[in-house]
Amino acid sequence: MSLQIGIVGLPNAGKSTLFNALTQAGAATAPYPFTTVDPNIGIAAVPDPRLDQLAALVQPERVVPATVEFVDIAGLVKGASQGAGLGNQFLGHIRNVDAIIMVLRGFQDADIPTSGDDVDPLADVETLDTELILADLATTDRRIEKVQGQAKAHPRDFADQLHWLDRLRAHLNAGQPARTLTEQPHHPDWLTDFALLSARPHPFVVNVSVAALPDGAPLATALRTRAAAEGIPCIAVCALCESELTAWPPDEAAAYRADLGLAEPGLNRLIHDSYRLLDLITFFTITGGKETRAWTLRRGQTAYEAAGLIHSDIQRGFIRAEVVPQRELIAGGGMAGARAAGHVRLEGRDYVVQDGDVIHFRFNV
């Protein structure tokens, strides 16, 4: 599956610097608003030591990690929902992403102007949330108008949908994001072409100075409390530092991070936390020893759906899935050892794939 995450924030929060660190894409950065006008898109590999272990065992010709597509979007300003700044151009770029990373400024720098009177990441969250909610209100009003037109000929057929839309509008008008509305739509087709921005999962990333690592205190403290209440990740990252460390030798970068109290790159934590927030898992394939590959799947999906992710022909001709947990494959020294220990299973199309499964699909051509 293709995973896409938008990176948003107020101007000069460090979005493009973080994007460059994640993707090494070289997006332009500068200490003034709207350095990013059109969205930058880059691909980042999902760090996974299990894939590295499989590659070391199999010694394939090619190793392919799972990937995340990041979209660096122009800075949002107060009033964007009414067209301020890049307005609707900004909002249009994030309607189809799976999650929205809110990059919040948590550093002081006299040479880089702030969006408000002072550096206040909690206030920045309020600004971002408000603009997304206002944009969703406009979207909801348009949807209500459309459904009311459809309901003229058959009012009973649309009564429940209009009731739900009215509840949603009242919820948004109260300043509450769509993700907190408890009443869910009765039918999935009510959400067709109805992308609500405030419904997206939204990890917080506090962009702090090196001196504030590893936890980002004191500016990140209040934000962590809010994140905990919402059940979302809050990660302190020095985007400039992470961007610079991508050019260092890995062992030197690891030693420097250790001196800062960091066990791993903040970027790795960001990607892993995004996976957990979106309830994603990883399974692996080993293709005749030639390719070892990681794949992203939503938790709860089946072997049949996993087969379709690889190729439609494999799904169409699906017979069985030969499954072994990655840890058992490594412990057995390969497929033969894992099979001898009884850890290799044959599963049908309805088998629910588990995180870390190594799968070989049997299928008819």
C-alpha positions as CSV (number, residue, x, y, z in Angstrom):
1,M,0.0,0.0,0.0
2,S,1.1,3.6,-0.6
3,L,1.4,5.6,2.6
4,Q,1.4,9.4,2.4
5,I,2.0,11.8,5.2
6,G,1.7,15.5,5.0
7,I,4.1,17.8,6.9
8,V,2.3,21.0,8.0
9,G,3.0,23.9,10.3
10,L,3.2,27.7,10.6
11,P,5.8,29.5,8.6
12,N,9.4,29.1,9.9
13,A,8.5,26.1,12.0
14,G,11.1,24.0,10.2
15,K,8.9,21.9,8.0
16,S,11.2,21.8,5.0
17,T,14.2,21.2,7.1
18,L,12.5,18.1,8.6
19,F,11.4,17.0,5.2
20,N,15.0,17.2,3.9
21,A,16.2,15.1,6.9
22,L,13.5,12.5,6.3
23,T,13.9,12.2,2.5
24,Q,17.3,13.9,1.8
25,A,15.4,15.6,-1.1
26,G,17.1,19.0,-0.9
27,A,13.9,21.1,-0.6
28,A,14.6,24.9,-0.3
29,T,14.8,26.4,3.2
30,A,15.0,30.0,4.3
31,P,14.2,32.2,7.3
32,Y,11.0,33.7,5.7
33,P,7.5,32.5,5.1
34,F,6.4,30.5,2.1
35,T,9.8,29.1,1.0
36,T,7.7,26.1,0.0
37,V,5.0,27.3,-2.5
38,D,4.3,24.0,-4.4
39,P,4.4,20.9,-2.3
40,N,7.7,18.9,-2.2
41,I,7.2,15.2,-2.3
42,G,9.9,12.7,-1.2
43,I,10.2,9.0,-0.3
44,A,11.7,7.8,3.0
45,A,12.6,4.2,3.8
46,V,11.0,2.7,6.9
47,P,13.9,1.7,9.2
48,D,13.4,-1.9,10.3
49,P,16.2,-4.1,11.8
50,R,14.1,-7.2,11.0
51,L,14.7,-6.5,7.3
52,D,18.4,-6.1,7.9
53,Q,18.5,-9.4,9.7
54,L,16.7,-11.1,6.9
55,A,19.1,-9.6,4.3
56,A,22.1,-10.7,6.3
57,L,20.7,-14.3,6.4
58,V,19.5,-14.5,2.8
59,Q,22.2,-12.4,1.1
60,P,19.8,-11.3,-1.7
61,E,20.7,-9.4,-4.8
62,R,18.3,-6.7,-3.8
63,V,16.9,-5.4,-0.5
64,V,13.7,-3.3,-0.7
65,P,12.4,-1.5,2.5
66,A,8.9,-0.4,3.0
67,T,8.5,3.3,2.3
68,V,6.6,6.4,3.3
69,E,5.8,9.3,1.0
70,F,6.2,12.7,2.7
71,V,4.6,15.8,1.3
72,D,6.1,19.1,2.5
73,I,3.3,21.7,2.2
74,A,3.5,25.5,2.3
75,G,3.2,27.1,5.7
76,L,-0.3,27.6,7.1
77,V,-1.2,31.1,8.4
78,K,-4.2,32.3,10.4
79,G,-7.1,32.9,8.0
80,A,-5.9,30.3,5.5
81,S,-9.4,28.8,5.4
82,Q,-10.6,32.2,4.1
83,G,-7.8,32.4,1.6
84,A,-5.0,34.1,3.6
85,G,-1.4,33.1,2.7
86,L,-1.7,30.3,0.2
87,G,-5.2,29.6,1.5
88,N,-7.1,26.9,-0.4
89,Q,-4.0,26.0,-2.4
90,F,-2.4,24.8,0.9
91,L,-5.6,23.0,2.1
92,G,-6.1,21.2,-1.2
93,H,-2.6,19.6,-1.0
94,I,-3.4,17.8,2.3
95,R,-6.9,16.4,1.6
96,N,-5.7,13.0,0.5
97,V,-2.8,12.2,2.9
98,D,-3.2,9.4,5.5
99,A,-1.9,11.5,8.4
100,I,-0.8,15.1,9.0
101,I,2.4,15.7,11.0
102,M,2.1,19.0,12.8
103,V,5.5,20.6,13.0
104,L,5.6,23.1,15.9
105,R,8.3,25.5,16.6
106,G,10.0,24.9,19.9
107,F,13.3,26.9,19.4
108,Q,14.3,30.5,19.9
109,D,16.3,32.2,17.1
110,A,16.3,36.0,16.7
111,D,17.2,35.7,13.0
112,I,14.1,33.6,12.2
113,P,10.8,35.5,12.8
114,T,8.0,33.8,14.7
115,S,4.4,33.6,13.5
116,G,3.1,35.1,16.7
117,D,4.4,37.3,19.5
118,D,6.5,34.5,21.0
119,V,7.5,30.9,20.5
120,D,4.4,28.9,21.8
121,P,3.9,25.4,20.2
122,L,0.6,24.9,22.1
123,A,-0.8,28.1,20.6
124,D,0.4,27.0,17.2
125,V,-1.6,23.8,17.5
126,E,-4.7,25.9,18.2
127,T,-4.1,27.9,15.1
128,L,-3.6,24.9,12.9
129,D,-6.6,23.0,14.3
130,T,-8.8,26.1,13.9
131,E,-8.0,26.5,10.3
132,L,-8.5,22.8,9.5
133,I,-11.9,22.9,11.3
134,L,-13.0,26.1,9.5
135,A,-12.0,24.5,6.2
136,D,-14.0,21.4,7.1
137,L,-17.0,23.6,7.9
138,A,-17.0,25.0,4.4
139,T,-16.6,21.5,3.0
140,T,-19.6,20.2,5.1
141,D,-21.8,23.1,4.1
142,R,-21.2,22.3,0.4
143,R,-21.9,18.6,1.0
144,I,-25.2,19.5,2.8
145,E,-26.3,21.6,-0.1
146,K,-25.5,18.8,-2.5
147,V,-27.4,16.2,-0.5
148,Q,-30.4,18.5,0.0
149,G,-30.6,18.8,-3.7
150,Q,-30.5,15.0,-4.1
151,A,-33.1,14.6,-1.3
152,K,-35.8,16.7,-3.1
153,A,-37.1,13.7,-5.1
154,H,-36.6,11.0,-2.4
155,P,-36.4,12.7,1.1
156,R,-36.6,9.5,3.1
157,D,-33.5,8.1,1.3
158,F,-31.3,10.9,2.5
159,A,-32.8,11.8,5.9
160,D,-30.2,9.8,7.9
161,Q,-27.3,11.3,6.0
162,L,-28.6,14.8,6.4
163,H,-29.1,14.2,10.1
164,W,-25.4,13.1,10.4
165,L,-24.2,16.0,8.4
166,D,-26.1,18.4,10.6
167,R,-24.5,16.8,13.7
168,L,-21.1,17.1,12.1
169,R,-21.6,20.8,11.2
170,A,-22.7,21.5,14.8
171,H,-19.7,19.7,16.1
172,L,-17.3,21.7,13.9
173,N,-19.1,24.9,14.8
174,A,-18.4,24.2,18.4
175,G,-14.7,24.2,17.5
176,Q,-14.3,20.5,17.7
177,P,-12.3,18.5,15.0
178,A,-14.1,15.9,13.0
179,R,-12.0,13.1,14.5
180,T,-13.7,13.6,17.9
181,L,-17.3,13.2,16.6
182,T,-18.6,10.0,18.2
183,E,-21.5,9.5,15.8
184,Q,-20.1,7.6,12.8
185,P,-21.7,7.7,9.3
186,H,-24.1,4.7,8.8
187,H,-22.8,4.1,5.3
188,P,-19.2,4.4,3.9
189,D,-20.4,6.0,0.8
190,W,-21.4,9.1,2.8
191,L,-17.6,9.8,2.9
192,T,-17.0,9.4,-0.8
193,D,-15.2,12.5,-2.1
194,F,-15.6,14.0,1.4
195,A,-12.1,14.4,2.8
196,L,-12.2,16.1,6.2
197,L,-8.9,17.6,7.2
198,S,-9.6,17.6,10.9
199,A,-10.4,13.9,10.8
200,R,-6.8,13.0,9.9
201,P,-4.4,11.5,12.6
202,H,-1.9,14.2,13.5
203,P,1.3,13.4,15.4
204,F,3.0,16.4,17.0
205,V,6.7,17.1,16.2
206,V,8.3,19.8,18.3
207,N,11.3,21.3,16.4
208,V,13.7,22.2,19.2
209,S,17.3,23.3,19.5
210,V,20.1,20.8,20.2
211,A,20.3,22.1,23.8
212,A,16.7,21.1,24.4
213,L,17.2,17.4,23.5
214,P,16.3,14.7,24.3
215,D,12.8,15.7,25.6
216,G,12.4,19.2,24.2
217,A,11.7,20.8,27.6
218,P,10.5,23.3,28.6
219,L,8.6,24.3,25.5
220,A,7.4,20.8,24.7
221,T,6.1,20.0,28.2
222,A,2.6,21.4,27.8
223,L,2.3,19.9,24.4
224,R,3.1,16.4,25.7
225,T,0.2,16.7,28.1
226,R,-2.2,17.6,25.3
227,A,-0.8,14.8,23.1
228,A,-1.3,12.3,25.9
229,A,-4.9,13.4,26.4
230,E,-5.5,13.0,22.6
231,G,-3.7,9.6,22.5
232,I,-1.2,10.8,19.8
233,P,2.6,10.8,19.6
234,C,4.6,13.9,20.6
235,I,8.2,13.8,19.5
236,A,11.0,16.3,20.1
237,V,13.3,16.6,17.2
238,C,16.1,19.0,16.2
239,A,15.3,19.1,12.5
240,L,18.5,21.1,11.6
241,C,20.6,18.6,13.6
242,E,19.0,15.6,12.0
243,S,19.4,17.1,8.5
244,E,23.1,17.7,9.1
245,L,23.6,14.2,10.6
246,T,22.4,12.5,7.4
247,A,25.7,13.4,5.9
248,W,27.8,12.0,8.7
249,P,29.2,8.5,8.8
250,P,26.6,6.3,10.6
251,D,28.9,5.4,13.5
252,E,29.8,9.0,14.2
253,A,26.2,10.1,13.9
254,A,25.1,7.4,16.4
255,A,27.9,8.4,18.9
256,Y,26.8,12.1,18.7
257,R,23.2,11.2,19.2
258,A,24.2,9.1,22.2
259,D,25.9,12.1,23.7
260,L,22.6,14.0,23.3
261,G,20.7,11.2,25.1
262,L,19.1,9.8,22.0
263,A,19.0,6.1,21.4
264,E,18.0,6.4,17.7
265,P,17.4,9.2,15.2
266,G,14.3,11.3,15.9
267,L,13.3,10.6,12.3
268,N,13.1,6.8,13.0
269,R,10.8,7.5,16.0
270,L,8.6,9.7,13.9
271,I,8.1,7.1,11.2
272,H,7.5,4.3,13.7
273,D,5.1,6.3,15.7
274,S,3.2,7.2,12.5
275,Y,2.9,3.5,11.7
276,R,1.5,2.8,15.2
277,L,-0.9,5.7,15.0
278,L,-2.2,4.4,11.6
279,D,-2.3,0.8,12.9
280,L,0.0,-0.5,10.2
281,I,2.1,-3.6,10.2
282,T,5.0,-5.0,8.1
283,F,5.3,-8.4,6.5
284,F,8.3,-9.7,4.4
285,T,8.9,-11.7,1.3
286,I,12.0,-13.5,0.1
287,T,11.8,-14.1,-3.6
288,G,14.0,-17.0,-4.5
289,G,16.9,-15.5,-2.6
290,K,17.1,-12.7,-5.2
291,E,15.0,-10.0,-3.3
292,T,14.2,-9.5,0.3
293,R,11.4,-7.0,0.7
294,A,9.3,-5.3,3.4
295,W,5.6,-4.5,2.7
296,T,3.2,-2.3,4.6
297,L,-0.3,-3.6,5.4
298,R,-3.1,-2.4,7.6
299,R,-3.6,-4.5,10.8
300,G,-6.4,-7.0,10.3
301,Q,-5.9,-7.5,6.6
302,T,-5.7,-11.0,5.2
303,A,-3.2,-13.1,3.2
304,Y,-5.4,-12.6,0.2
305,E,-5.2,-8.8,0.5
306,A,-1.4,-9.1,1.1
307,A,-1.1,-11.1,-2.1
308,G,-2.9,-8.4,-4.1
309,L,-0.5,-5.8,-2.7
310,I,2.3,-7.7,-4.3
311,H,0.7,-8.4,-7.7
312,S,-2.9,-8.9,-9.0
313,D,-1.9,-12.2,-10.6
314,I,-0.7,-13.6,-7.2
315,Q,-4.0,-12.6,-5.7
316,R,-6.1,-14.0,-8.6
317,G,-4.3,-17.4,-8.5
318,F,-4.0,-17.6,-4.7
319,I,-3.7,-21.1,-3.4
320,R,-1.9,-21.0,0.0
321,A,0.4,-18.8,2.0
322,E,3.5,-20.3,3.5
323,V,4.0,-18.3,6.7
324,V,6.8,-18.1,9.3
325,P,7.4,-15.4,11.9
326,Q,10.6,-13.5,11.1
327,R,12.2,-14.2,14.5
328,E,11.7,-18.0,14.0
329,L,13.2,-17.8,10.5
330,I,16.3,-16.1,11.9
331,A,16.5,-18.4,14.9
332,G,16.3,-21.5,12.6
333,G,19.0,-20.1,10.3
334,G,16.7,-20.1,7.3
335,M,13.5,-21.7,6.0
336,A,14.8,-25.3,6.3
337,G,15.6,-24.8,9.9
338,A,12.4,-23.1,10.7
339,R,10.4,-25.8,8.9
340,A,12.3,-28.5,10.9
341,A,11.3,-26.8,14.1
342,G,7.7,-26.7,13.1
343,H,7.4,-22.9,12.7
344,V,6.4,-22.9,9.0
345,R,2.6,-23.0,8.5
346,L,0.3,-23.2,5.5
347,E,-2.5,-20.6,5.7
348,G,-5.6,-19.9,3.6
349,R,-6.8,-16.7,2.0
350,D,-8.6,-15.6,5.2
351,Y,-5.5,-15.8,7.4
352,V,-4.9,-12.4,9.2
353,V,-1.4,-11.4,8.6
354,Q,0.7,-10.7,11.7
355,D,3.4,-8.0,12.1
356,G,6.7,-9.6,11.2
357,D,5.4,-12.5,9.1
358,V,7.6,-13.8,6.3
359,I,5.3,-15.1,3.6
360,H,5.7,-17.1,0.5
361,F,2.6,-17.2,-1.7
362,R,1.7,-20.3,-3.7
363,F,-0.5,-19.4,-6.7
364,N,-1.6,-20.6,-10.1
365,V,-0.4,-18.6,-13.0
